Amino acid sequence: MPGDSPLTSTRGPGSPHPVVSPISGTVASLSSVPHPVFAVGAMGPGLAVVPDPDVEIVEVQSPIDGVVTRLHPNLFVVSAVSDDDQDNSRSAMDILIHIGIDTGQLDGQGFSTVVEKHSRVRAGTPVVIYAPKELGRMGFDPIVVMTVMGHDDSRVHYAVIPGEPCESGQDMFRVE
């Protein structure tokens, strides 16, 4: 279950870090994301999730155990750090979660953060709550993008296929 494992960076060298889906929906490849920075993989390899169309409010959860090192209403970064890294400076992996396309211009409208920057979280911990249907009504794509910053695709092993449904907390990929 999400949140039952130790912090991911306590795994031995070469052990894969599991990354779980931050929301339920339909898996999408980064190449299908309607933003060129994500579509070409400039932010790193990963996947996206299209939220279920009938859901009004969605909790976007941490995809890994770690520390929230960056937090804005429409995006956050969770860094895998060990328990003895008191200042959170030695990240083994950084996962960027970007909620919606071009949603930064909304100045937080339709989003609510539920943790603070520098909070330690477990995979499955809610970080942001958002309203995907409201975003769609305003003309914004509500897709949730998840990338592994600073890694190349050869270190990512995918557990799902674009186009298939996924549940929040389901394994999406593993990072070596």
C-alpha positions, 0 to 999 in steps of 0.5 A, spaced: 500 500 500 502 507 498 505 509 504 507 503 507 514 503 505 521 506 507 523 512 504 525 510 497 532 512 497 534 507 503 534 502 497 541 499 496 545 502 490 542 499 483 535 497 486 529 500 482 525 506 485 518 505 484 514 511 482 506 510 483 501 514 479 499 521 483 491 520 480 486 515 477 485 516 470 488 514 463 495 513 462 498 517 456 505 518 453 509 524 454 509 525 446 501 526 447 502 531 452 500 538 448 506 542 451 512 541 447 517 541 453 514 535 456 512 532 449 519 532 447 522 529 454 526 536 455 524 535 463 526 528 463 522 521 461 516 519 464 508 519 463 502 523 464 495 521 466 488 524 464 484 524 469 477 521 469 472 525 466 466 525 471 470 527 477 470 534 479 475 534 485 482 530 485 487 529 490 494 529 486 498 524 491 506 524 492 508 518 487 514 517 491 516 517 498 521 523 499 521 531 501 517 536 497 522 540 495 518 545 490 511 547 491 506 551 487 499 550 486 499 547 479 506 543 480 510 540 485 517 536 486 518 530 490 525 528 492 527 521 494 532 523 500 534 518 506 532 519 513 539 521 515 539 527 510 537 532 515 537 538 510 534 534 504 540 536 500 542 529 497 536 527 492 537 520 489 531 522 484 527 528 483 520 527 480 516 533 477 508 533 477 505 538 473 498 539 473 494 541 467 497 545 461 499 552 462 495 552 468 501 557 472 497 563 469 491 561 473 495 564 479 492 558 483 485 558 481 482 551 482 488 548 486 489 547 493 496 545 496 495 541 502 502 540 505 508 545 505 514 545 502 520 541 505 514 536 508 516 529 508 511 525 504 510 518 503 507 515 496 500 516 496 500 522 501 495 528 498 499 534 496 495 538 491 487 538 490 485 540 484 478 541 479 480 538 473 473 539 470 473 546 472 480 547 468 477 544 462 471 549 462 476 554 462 479 551 456 485 548 460 487 541 459 487 538 466 492 532 464 497 531 470 504 530 467 510 526 471 517 526 469 524 524 472 528 530 472 535 529 470 535 522 468 535 519 461 529 514 459 534 508 459 534 508 467 526 508 467 522 501 466 515 502 465 510 498 468 504 501 464 502 502 457 499 508 454 491 508 453 490 503 459 486 505 465 490 506 472 489 507 479 492 512 484 498 509 487 499 504 482 506 502 479 507 506 473 515 505 472 521 504 476 527 508 476 534 505 476 
